[in-house]
Amino acid sequence: MPDSTLFKHLTASTIVTATCVLGLLYFGRDVLEPLALASILSLVLAPLIRTLRRVGLPQLPATLLSVVLAGTCVVGIGTILAFQLVAVTRDLPQYRAAIKSKVEKVREITERPFARLEAELSAVTPQFSPPPAPPVTVKRGTLTTAANQPLPVEVRAPRPTTRDALARILSWVLGPIGEAGLVLVLLVFILLEHESLRDRAIRLAGQAEIGRTVRALADATRGVSRFFLSQFIVNLTFGALIGAVLWAFGVPHALLWGALSGLMRFVPYLGIMAAGAMIAVFVAAIDPGWTLALSCLAVFVALELLVANVIEPKVYGHSSGLSPLAVIVSALFWGALWGPIGLLLSTPLTLCLVVAGRHVRALEPVTILLGEVPNVTHSQRFYQRVLSGDRRAIIEDARGYIARHGFARYCDQVLLPGLVLAVAEQRGNQLDSAQAEHIRATIADVATALTPVSAFPGNRRRQRVSLLDANVGAHLRKMREEKLGRWQGSLDVPARSVVLCAGLGTERDDILTELLVRTLREADIDARSTVVGAEQESPGPDAADLISTVFITYPVEATLAQWLDAAKDLHARLPNVLLVTIRLPFGEASVSQAVVQEHVDMVLRSFEESLAFVAPERTAQAA
């Protein structure tokens, strides 16, 4: 497991610091909102500025030209959408009849079941008449009830004048315009001071953190900006497609709804749902029937699924780099802090924090909690599922991994490192006997499911693994022998076509030998196993001519003397056979390779190398 955990960082000072940061974000939103928006926009424009710089423009002209182009596009699109919105508002009265008809139909459909239920309940429920109202008496000068209570008085505010209405409109308009101007000024200065800001960040980090700071800034300015630009292009394309489809269906103001769809996609999840709902409601309002509205909604959903699951993974990866739950949580968090602006910036801000957490130790918990891929290796996930007994998930993941990379790499990268984790915890007395037996049974089930060579014929019931009578490797070898025979296959095979995997009979050697046999058999290589030094019947003197290569497990310090004797015995009995061993890059403290090389013909470093070593030899023999 990684050394850095969430609980390691969760101290009293951390909680106080986080509380102060949250307070600063909430109460300083008037200052931080435009600064954050300008920073995000600078990352969006960074690829365009780099392109102009490569063309030959200096920093200042490239920056100003990029800002002018972006501002012109925003103003132009905003003007067009404003006119479209005014046109929609002007055309709404002619759709009033259709809207009323649709509302009545929807109300009838939704209210009819409740009205029927209310009528049935009223028929069986006793009715209680309300008490009579007190009589009203008139006295001179006042109007009171019998209870001597005054009548309620309604206070109406004076009608606003034209001046008040203009002042309210100007205050409503000038606020966003002023904030947009502030963002524009900040954006220009951030882009112009890009190099200076980077140097200041490096200087603040200190001499010892220069490398990490440079990597973090490069990751943010290049990787994150590339993602934002790609997202902008994808959303623009999506909006154009929606507008074209609506125009083809004859929906009025298709440009407005296409632009709205593209803009709302920047708001995670909720934005695209709101855009689809608004389009469906508008189309339902303008069309007498329901066919056009349902057709537009179906096309909208189909395009969104296509873009989210096919286009986006090819353009900028599986997702934004955040887990789906993290996207929703970040939207709720930033929306609660900064309102609509926070909702719009939730994904970019959280993504920047996740990227920074890869390089800044204090933000590492953010990356672990919100990142798309947790900081867990395949082997660690495998071992966690072994402990929890989730065999089905292990087998499903293993089959997907093997389909892409093969069983040999699965053993090298997942299965064997996971077994090393189990051995380490067992030696540290962190596993009891029941857990150890459960782990061995799970390993046996996984190996049996992934390598069907060990499956029993017919419906014979598989034996359970027990610590009392067999280890995992011996159990799997016994299953294979019961299916393939005493010699694990026919002896009527071509000369030098058999690969023999040998071990010393320890639990470690048995599982390594058995997994290697299954790896080679998955590649249609006639691999068989044996225990060196064990009393067993010999297949005959001619069987030695069938063997081309012998794989012997790599020795450890505790069994070095026994291993040396086994190597000498194999050389003596099989003088014309290659003797190969595999030194895996994990496990117990192994013997120096210089000592081992004197007694074998070759030292390999993985099951994949072993498979590549044997397969060309078999191909040459077949030729």
C-alpha positions in Angstrom: 0.0 0.0 0.0 1.2 3.6 -0.5 2.8 5.1 2.6 0.6 8.2 2.3 -2.9 7.7 3.6 -5.8 10.0 4.4 -5.5 9.4 8.2 -1.8 10.2 8.1 -2.7 13.8 7.0 -5.8 14.1 9.2 -4.5 16.0 12.2 -5.8 18.9 14.3 -3.7 21.4 12.4 -5.0 20.0 9.1 -8.6 20.4 10.2 -8.0 23.9 11.4 -6.3 24.8 8.1 -9.1 23.3 6.1 -11.7 25.2 8.1 -9.9 28.5 7.5 -9.6 27.7 3.8 -13.3 27.0 3.5 -14.1 30.2 5.4 -11.8 32.2 3.0 -13.4 30.6 0.0 -16.9 31.5 1.2 -16.3 35.0 2.5 -13.8 36.0 -0.1 -15.9 34.8 -3.1 -16.2 38.4 -4.5 -12.4 38.4 -5.0 -11.7 34.7 -5.6 -14.5 34.2 -8.2 -13.1 36.5 -10.9 -9.6 35.3 -10.1 -10.5 31.7 -10.5 -12.5 32.3 -13.7 -9.6 34.2 -15.2 -7.1 31.5 -14.3 -9.3 28.8 -15.9 -9.7 30.9 -19.0 -5.9 31.4 -19.2 -5.5 27.6 -19.2 -8.1 27.4 -22.0 -6.3 30.0 -24.1 -2.8 28.7 -23.4 -2.7 26.2 -26.3 -3.8 28.9 -28.7 -1.1 31.3 -27.5 1.5 28.5 -27.8 0.4 27.9 -31.4 0.7 31.6 -32.2 4.2 31.7 -30.5 5.3 28.8 -32.7 4.2 30.8 -35.8 6.6 33.6 -34.8 4.5 36.1 -32.9 6.0 37.6 -29.7 4.3 37.1 -26.3 2.4 40.4 -26.2 0.9 40.2 -29.7 0.0 36.5 -29.3 -1.7 37.1 -26.0 -3.7 40.2 -27.2 -4.7 38.5 -30.4 -5.9 35.4 -28.5 -7.9 37.4 -26.1 -9.4 39.5 -28.9 -10.4 36.4 -30.8 -11.9 34.8 -27.8 -13.7 38.0 -26.8 -15.0 38.5 -30.3 -16.4 35.0 -30.4 -18.0 35.3 -27.0 -19.6 38.7 -27.8 -20.7 37.5 -31.3 -22.3 34.4 -30.0 -23.9 36.2 -27.1 -25.4 38.8 -29.4 -26.9 36.1 -31.7 -28.3 34.2 -28.8 -29.8 37.4 -27.3 -31.6 38.1 -30.5 -32.7 34.4 -30.7 -34.0 34.7 -27.1 -35.9 37.8 -27.9 -37.5 36.1 -30.9 -38.5 33.1 -28.8 -40.1 35.5 -26.3 -42.0 37.2 -29.1 -43.2 34.0 -30.6 -44.4 32.4 -27.4 -47.9 33.9 -27.6 -48.7 32.1 -30.8 -47.9 28.8 -29.1 -50.2 29.7 -26.1 -53.1 27.5 -27.3 -50.8 24.5 -27.9 -49.2 25.0 -24.5 -52.6 25.2 -22.7 -53.8 22.0 -24.5 -50.6 20.1 -23.5 -50.8 21.3 -19.9 -54.5 20.2 -19.7 -53.6 16.8 -21.1 -50.7 16.4 -18.7 -52.8 17.5 -15.8 -55.6 15.1 -16.8 -53.1 12.2 -17.0 -51.4 13.0 -13.7 -54.4 14.2 -11.7 -56.9 11.5 -12.7 -55.5 8.6 -10.6 -55.2 10.9 -7.6 -58.7 12.2 -8.0 -60.1 8.7 -8.3 -58.1 7.7 -5.2 -59.4 10.7 -3.3 -63.0 9.9 -4.3 -62.7 6.3 -3.1 -61.2 7.4 0.2 -63.9 10.0 0.7 -66.6 7.4 0.2 -65.3 5.2 3.0 -64.2 8.0 5.4 -66.7 9.7 7.7 -67.2 13.4 6.9 -66.8 16.0 9.6 -68.5 19.4 9.1 -66.5 22.4 10.1 -67.8 24.5 13.0 -69.9 27.4 12.1 -68.2 30.8 11.6 -68.9 33.3 14.3 -71.5 35.9 13.4 -70.4 39.4 12.3 -71.6 42.3 14.3 -71.4 45.9 13.3 -70.5 48.6 15.7 -70.3 52.3 15.1 -67.0 53.2 13.6 -65.5 49.7 13.3 -66.2 46.3 11.8 -65.5 43.4 14.2 -66.4 39.7 14.6 -68.2 38.3 17.5 -64.9 37.3 19.0 -64.0 41.0 18.9 -61.1 40.4 16.4 -60.1 43.0 13.8 -60.2 42.2 10.1 -56.9 41.6 8.2 -55.6 44.6 6.3 -53.5 44.3 3.1 -50.7 46.7 2.6 -49.7 47.3 -1.1 -46.4 48.8 -2.2 -46.6 51.8 -4.5 -46.3 51.1 -8.2 -42.7 51.4 -9.4 -42.0 54.3 -11.6 -40.1 54.2 -15.0 -37.0 55.6 -13.3 -37.0 52.8 -10.7 -37.5 50.2 -13.4 -34.5 51.6 -15.4 -32.3 51.7 -12.3 -33.1 48.1 -11.5 -32.4 47.0 -15.1 -29.1 48.9 -15.1 -28.0 47.4 -11.8 -28.9 44.0 -13.1 -27.0 44.5 -16.4 -24.0 46.4 -15.1 -23.1 43.9 -12.4 -22.3 41.1 -14.8 -20.7 43.5 -17.3 -18.4 44.9 -14.6 -17.4 41.4 -13.4 -16.7 40.4 -17.0 -14.5 43.4 -17.4 -12.6 42.5 -14.2 -12.2 38.9 -15.4 -10.9 40.2 -18.8 -8.3 42.5 -17.2 -7.1 39.7 -14.9 -7.0 37.3 -17.8 -4.8 39.6 -19.8 -2.3 40.2 -17.0 -2.2 36.4 -16.0 -1.4 35.6 -19.6 1.2 38.3 -19.9 2.8 37.4 -16.6 2.8 33.7 -17.2 6.5 33.2 -17.1 6.9 35.5 -14.2 4.2 33.7 -12.2 5.9 30.4 -12.9 9.2 31.7 -11.6 7.6 33.1 -8.5 5.9 29.8 -7.8 9.3 28.0 -8.2 10.9 30.5 -5.9 8.2 30.1 -3.2 8.6 26.3 -3.4 12.3 26.5 -2.5 15.4 25.0 -4.0 14.7 21.5 -2.8 11.3 21.3 -4.6 12.3 22.8 -7.9 11.8 19.5 -9.8 8.5 18.7 -8.3 7.2 22.3 -8.8 8.3 22.4 -12.4 6.5 19.0 -13.1 3.4 20.2 -11.3 3.2 23.5 -13.3 3.9 21.6 -16.6 1.2 19.1 -15.8 -1.3 21.9 -15.0 -0.4 24.3 -17.9 -0.2 21.6 -20.6 -2.3 18.6 -19.5 -5.1 20.5 -17.9 -5.3 23.2 -20.6 -5.3 20.5 -23.2 -8.3 18.9 -21.5 -10.2 22.2 -21.3 -9.6 23.0 -24.9 -10.7 19.5 -25.9 -13.8 19.8 -23.8 -14.6 23.1 -25.4 -14.3 21.6 -28.9 -16.4 18.6 -27.9 -19.1 20.7 -26.4 -19.1 23.0 -29.4 -19.4 20.1 -31.8 -22.2 18.6 -29.6 -24.1 21.9 -29.7 -23.7 22.2 -33.5 -25.0 18.7 -34.0 -28.1 19.3 -31.8 -28.8 22.6 -33.6 -28.5 20.8 -37.0 -30.8 18.0 -35.9 -33.4 20.4 -34.5 -33.2 22.4 -37.7 -33.7 19.3 -39.8 -36.8 18.4 -37.7 -38.2 21.9 -38.4 -37.9 23.2 -34.8 -37.9 27.0 -34.6 -34.8 28.7 -33.1 -32.6 25.6 -33.5 -29.5 27.8 -33.2 -30.5 28.9 -29.7 -31.2 25.4 -28.5 -28.0 24.0 -30.0 -25.9 26.7 -28.3 -27.8 26.2 -25.1 -27.0 22.4 -25.2 -23.3 23.1 -25.8 -23.0 25.6 -23.0 -25.0 23.5 -20.5 -22.6 20.6 -21.0 -20.0 22.5 -19.1 -22.1 22.0 -16.0 -21.6 18.4 -15.0 -24.5 16.0 -15.4 -27.2 18.5 -14.3 -26.5 20.9 -17.2 -27.2 18.4 -20.0 -30.3 17.1 -18.2 -31.6 20.6 -17.9 -30.9 21.4 -21.6 -32.7 18.2 -22.7 -35.7 19.0 -20.5 -36.0 22.5 -21.9 -35.7 21.4 -25.5 -38.4 18.7 -24.9 -40.7 21.1 -23.2 -40.4 23.7 -26.0 -40.9 21.2 -28.8 -43.9 19.8 -27.0 -45.3 23.3 -26.7 -45.1 24.1 -30.4 -46.3 20.8 -31.8 -49.9 19.6 -31.4 -48.8 16.0 -30.9 -46.1 14.2 -29.0 -44.2 12.5 -31.8 -41.8 15.4 -32.5 -41.0 16.0 -28.9 -40.2 12.3 -28.2 -38.2 12.1 -31.4 -36.1 15.1 -30.5 -35.6 13.8 -27.0 -34.5 10.4 -28.3 -32.0 11.9 -30.7 -30.7 14.2 -27.9 -30.2 11.3 -25.5 -28.6 9.1 -28.2 -26.1 11.9 -29.1 -25.2 12.5 -25.5 -24.5 8.8 -24.9 -22.4 8.7 -28.1 -20.4 11.7 -27.1 -20.0 10.7 -23.4 -19.0 7.1 -24.0 -17.3 7.0 -27.4 -16.1 10.5 -28.5 -14.9 11.8 -25.2 -12.7 8.8 -24.3 -11.0 9.0 -27.7 -10.5 12.8 -27.4 -9.3 13.3 -23.8 -9.4 10.0 -22.0 -12.0 8.0 -20.1 -13.4 11.1 -18.4 -12.2 14.4 -16.9 -9.7 12.5 -14.6 -12.3 12.6 -11.8 -14.5 9.7 -10.7 -18.2 10.2 -11.5 -19.1 10.6 -7.8 -16.3 13.2 -7.4 -17.8 15.2 -10.3 -21.2 15.3 -8.5 -19.7 16.1 -5.1 -17.5 18.8 -6.5 -20.5 20.4 -8.2 -22.4 20.4 -4.9 -19.4 21.8 -3.0 -18.5 24.6 -5.3 -22.2 25.4 -6.1 -22.9 25.8 -2.4 -19.8 28.0 -2.0 -20.0 30.2 -5.1 -23.5 29.7 -6.5 -23.9 29.4 -10.4 -20.3 30.4 -11.0 -19.1 27.7 -8.7 -21.3 25.2 -10.4 -19.8 26.1 -13.8 -16.2 26.0 -12.5 -16.6 22.9 -10.3 -15.0 20.4 -12.6 -12.1 22.6 -13.7 -11.3 23.7 -10.1 -11.5 20.2 -8.8 -9.4 18.8 -11.7 -6.7 21.4 -10.9 -6.7 20.2 -7.3 -6.4 16.6 -8.3 -3.5 17.4 -10.7 -1.8 19.4 -8.0 -2.3 16.5 -5.5 0.0 14.3 -7.7 2.9 16.6 -6.9 2.0 18.4 -3.7 2.0 16.1 -0.7 -0.5 18.2 1.3 -3.1 17.8 -1.5 -2.5 14.0 -2.0 -5.7 13.0 -0.1 -7.7 15.1 -2.6 -6.2 13.0 -5.5 -6.8 9.7 -3.7 -10.4 10.6 -2.9 -11.5 12.4 -6.1 -9.2 11.0 -8.8 -10.6 8.7 -11.4 -8.1 5.9 -10.7 -7.4 5.3 -7.1 -3.7 4.9 -6.0 -3.9 1.1 -5.9 -2.1 -1.3 -8.1 -3.6 -4.3 -9.8 -1.9 -6.6 -7.4 -3.1 -4.7 -4.3 -6.7 -4.7 -5.7 -6.4 -8.4 -6.3 -5.2 -9.1 -2.8 -8.0 -7.0 -1.3 -10.6 -8.9 -3.2 -8.9 -12.2 -2.2 -9.3 -11.2 1.5 -12.9 -10.2 1.0 -13.7 -13.4 -0.9 -14.9 -11.6 -4.0 -13.9 -14.4 -6.4 -16.3 -13.4 -9.2 -14.8 -9.9 -9.4 -11.3 -11.3 -9.5 -12.1 -13.7 -12.3 -14.0 -11.1 -14.3 -11.1 -8.6 -14.1 -8.6 -11.4 -14.8 -10.3 -12.5 -17.9 -10.4 -8.9 -19.2 -6.7 -8.4 -18.4 -5.7 -11.8 -20.0 -7.7 -11.0 -23.1 -5.6 -7.8 -23.5 -2.2 -9.0 -22.3 -2.2 -12.7 -21.8 -1.9 -15.1 -18.8 1.9 -14.7 -18.5 1.7 -11.0 -17.9 -1.2 -11.5 -15.5 1.0 -13.7 -13.4 3.9 -11.3 -13.5 1.9 -8.1 -12.8 -1.1 -9.2 -10.7 -1.2 -12.8 -9.4 2.4 -13.3 -8.2 2.7 -9.8 -6.6 -0.6 -10.4 -4.9 0.7 -13.7 -3.5 3.8 -11.9 -2.2 1.5 -9.5 -0.3 -0.2 -12.5 1.3 3.1 -14.1 2.2 4.3 -10.9 3.8 1.2 -10.6 6.0 1.3 -14.2 7.0 4.9 -13.9 8.1 4.0 -10.8 10.1 1.3 -12.9 11.9 -1.4 -10.7 10.5 -3.3 -13.6 9.1 -4.8 -16.4 11.1 -5.1 -20.0 9.9 -8.7 -19.6 8.7 -7.8 -16.6 6.6 -4.7 -18.3 5.2 -6.8 -21.3 4.2 -9.4 -19.0 2.6 -6.7 -17.2 0.6 -5.4 -20.6 -0.7 -8.8 -21.8 -1.6 -9.5 -18.5 -3.5 -6.2 -18.8 -5.4 -7.0 -22.3 -6.3 -10.5 -21.3 -7.6 -9.0 -18.4 -9.6 -6.3 -20.6 -11.2 -8.8 -23.3 -12.0 -11.2 -20.9 -13.6 -8.6 -19.1 -15.6 -6.8 -22.3 -16.8 -9.5 -24.9 -17.6 -6.8 -27.6 -18.2 -7.3 -28.5 -14.5 -11.1 -28.9 -14.7 -12.4 -32.3 -13.8 -14.1 -34.3 -16.6 -17.8 -34.7 -16.2 -19.6 -33.5 -13.1 -17.0 -34.7 -10.6 -16.9 -32.5 -7.6 -13.7 -30.4 -7.0 -11.8 -31.1 -3.8 -11.4 -28.3 -1.3 -7.9 -27.0 -0.4 -6.8 -27.7 3.1 -3.7 -26.7 4.9 -3.5 -30.1 6.5 -3.0 -32.2 3.4 -1.7 -30.1 0.5 -0.6 -26.6 -0.5 -2.1 -24.7 -3.4 0.5 -25.8 -6.0 0.4 -29.4 -5.1 -3.4 -29.4 -5.0 -3.6 -27.9 -8.6 -1.0 -30.3 -9.8 -3.0 -33.2 -8.4 -6.1 -32.0 -10.2 -4.2 -31.7 -13.5 -2.7 -35.2 -13.1 -6.2 -36.7 -12.4 -7.4 -35.3 -15.7 -4.3 -35.8 -17.9 -2.9 -38.9 -16.4 0.2 -39.9 -14.3 2.6 -38.3 -16.7 0.5 -35.3 -17.2 0.0 -36.2 -20.9 0.9 -38.8 -23.4 4.5 -40.0 -23.8 3.9 -40.6 -27.5 5.0 -37.1 -28.5 7.8 -35.8 -30.7 11.4 -35.6 -29.4 12.3 -32.4 -27.5 8.7 -31.2 -27.5 8.2 -31.2 -23.7 9.1 -28.4 -21.3 9.7 -29.6 -17.7 9.1 -27.2 -14.8 10.9 -28.4 -11.7 10.8 -27.3 -8.0 12.0 -28.5 -4.6 8.6 -29.5 -3.3 8.2 -26.4 -1.0 4.9 -24.5 -1.0 6.7 -21.6 -2.8 8.2 -23.8 -5.5 5.0 -25.8 -6.0 2.8 -22.7 -6.7 5.5 -21.1 -9.0 6.0 -24.3 -10.9 2.3 -24.9 -11.4 1.6 -21.4 -12.5 4.5 -21.6 -15.0 3.1 -24.9 -16.4 -0.3 -23.3 -16.9 1.2 -20.2 -18.5 3.0 -22.4 -21.1 0.0 -24.7 -21.7 -2.1 -21.6 -22.4 0.3 -21.0 -25.3 -0.2 -24.6 -26.5 3.2 -25.7 -25.2 3.5 -29.2 -23.7 4.6 -28.2 -20.2 4.8 -30.6 -17.3 6.0 -30.4 -13.7 8.1 -32.5 -11.4 9.6 -32.3 -7.9 13.3 -32.8 -7.8 14.5 -35.3 -5.3 11.1 -36.8 -4.5 10.6 -40.5 -4.8 8.4 -41.0 -7.9 8.2 -43.6 -10.6 10.3 -43.0 -13.7 8.6 -42.9 -17.1 11.5 -44.7 -18.6 14.9 -44.0 -20.0 13.6 -42.8 -23.4 11.6 -40.0 -21.7 14.7 -37.8 -21.4 14.8 -37.4 -25.2 11.3 -35.8 -25.1 12.5 -32.8 -23.0 13.9 -29.7 -24.6 14.0 -27.3 -21.6 13.9 -27.5 -17.8 12.7 -24.5 -15.8 13.9 -24.7 -12.2 12.7 -22.3 -9.6 15.1 -19.6 -8.5 16.7 -20.5 -5.1 16.4 -18.6 -1.8 19.0 -18.5 0.9 17.2 -21.1 3.1 17.2 -23.8 0.4 20.4 -22.9 -1.5 22.2 -26.1 -0.7 19.3 -28.3 -1.7 18.9 -26.3 -4.9 22.5 -26.7 -5.9 22.2 -30.5 -5.5 19.0 -30.4 -7.6 20.7 -28.5 -10.3 23.6 -30.9 -10.4 21.2 -33.8 -10.5 19.3 -32.3 -13.5 22.5 -31.7 -15.4 23.6 -35.3 -14.8 20.3 -36.9 -15.8 19.5 -34.5 -18.7 22.9 -33.4 -20.1 21.4 -32.3 -23.5 18.6 -30.2 -22.0 18.7 -26.4 -21.4 18.5 -25.6 -17.7 16.8 -22.2 -17.2 15.6 -20.4 -14.0 13.4 -17.3 -13.5 14.5 -14.6 -11.0 11.3 -12.7 -10.3 11.7 -9.1 -9.2 9.9 -9.6 -5.8 9.6 -12.1 -3.1 12.0 -13.4 -0.5 15.7 -12.4 -0.3 17.1 -14.5 -3.2 20.6 -15.7 -3.9 23.0 -13.5 -5.9 22.5 -14.0 -9.6 26.3 -14.5 -10.1 26.1 -17.7 -7.9 23.1 -19.0 -9.8 24.5 -18.4 -13.3 27.3 -20.9 -12.7 24.8 -23.7 -12.4 22.2 -22.9 -15.1 22.3 -22.0 -18.8 20.1 -18.9 -18.6 18.5 -16.6 -16.0 15.2 -15.0 -17.1 13.2 -12.3 -15.2 9.5 -13.0 -15.8 7.0 -15.5 -17.1 6.6 -13.4 -20.2 10.3 -13.8 -21.0 10.0 -17.6 -20.3 7.1 -17.8 -22.8 9.0 -15.8 -25.4 12.1 -18.0 -24.8 10.2 -21.3 -25.3 7.8 -20.3 -28.1 10.4 -19.5 -30.8 12.2 -22.7 -30.1 9.0 -24.7 -30.5 8.3 -22.8 -33.8 11.8 -23.7 -35.1 11.3 -27.4 -34.2 7.9 -27.5 -35.9 9.5 -26.0 -39.1 
